Amino acid sequence: MDKERMKEEIMERLGEVEDPELGIDIVNLGLVYGVDIDDDGNVKITMTLTAMGCPLAGTINSQVTEAVKKVDGVRDVEVNIVWNPPWTKDRMSRYAKIALGIQ
C-alpha cells in the first residue's frame, strides 16, 4: 500500500479515538498535527492534547497506538505529544464545534 493511502487509513482510524472527557474524536478536535510514515512501516503521530497535565494522556496515547496498529502495513507506532503550536478551539472542525455548542 502506498504511503498516501496508508495515511488516509490511519486518519480514519484516528477518527475512532475519542477524547474521553469531550466525547469527540481527536481528529475533529484538531489534536492530530501530523502523520509520518517511513519506508519500513513505522508511523509517528504528532499530536497534542486539549490541556497540559491531562489526566487521561496515557489512555489517549494507548488508544492512538492501538488504532494505528490496525492499519495494514504498520509495523510500529510512536506517539509524540507536543505543546507547540498550542491547541486552540480554532483547530476544531465545524462538526466538533456544533457538537460542543461552540460558535
DAHUVEN-V920544 format. One record per residue. N is the residue number from 1. RES is the residue in one letter. PHI is phi in whole degrees, 0 to 359 (none if undefined). PSI is psi in whole degrees, 0 to 359 (* if undefined). Layout:
N	RES	PHI	PSI
N	RES	PHI	PSI
This chain:
1	M	none	138
2	D	284	161
3	K	297	325
4	E	293	316
5	R	294	320
6	M	299	318
7	K	297	319
8	E	300	316
9	E	293	322
10	I	297	316
11	M	296	323
12	E	298	315
13	R	295	320
14	L	296	332
15	G	293	349
16	E	267	352
17	V	268	115
18	E	263	145
19	D	290	119
20	P	299	332
21	E	277	324
22	L	261	340
23	G	71	21
24	I	238	145
25	D	291	156
26	I	292	337
27	V	288	311
28	N	293	334
29	L	285	346
30	G	79	26
31	L	275	341
32	V	271	118
33	Y	264	331
34	G	191	154
35	V	229	118
36	D	244	134
37	I	235	126
38	D	269	178
39	D	292	344
40	D	265	1
41	G	89	13
42	N	276	132
43	V	243	135
44	K	242	119
45	I	260	121
46	T	257	123
47	M	209	174
48	T	229	182
49	L	235	166
50	T	290	338
51	A	208	142
52	M	297	147
53	G	74	19
54	C	303	122
55	P	293	345
56	L	256	16
57	A	303	317
58	G	296	321
59	T	295	314
60	I	297	317
61	N	303	313
62	S	296	318
63	Q	295	322
64	V	297	312
65	T	301	312
66	E	299	317
67	A	297	315
68	V	291	325
69	K	295	344
70	K	284	347
71	V	280	131
72	D	303	135
73	G	94	348
74	V	281	126
75	R	264	312
76	D	214	155
77	V	231	132
78	E	239	130
79	V	253	121
80	N	250	108
81	I	274	124
82	V	237	159
83	W	243	1
84	N	227	120
85	P	286	148
86	P	293	145
87	W	286	139
88	T	225	165
89	K	297	340
90	D	296	338
91	R	281	347
92	M	287	147
93	S	288	166
94	R	301	318
95	Y	304	312
96	A	296	319
97	K	297	317
98	I	295	315
99	A	299	328
100	L	263	1
101	G	72	32
102	I	257	132
103	Q	272	*
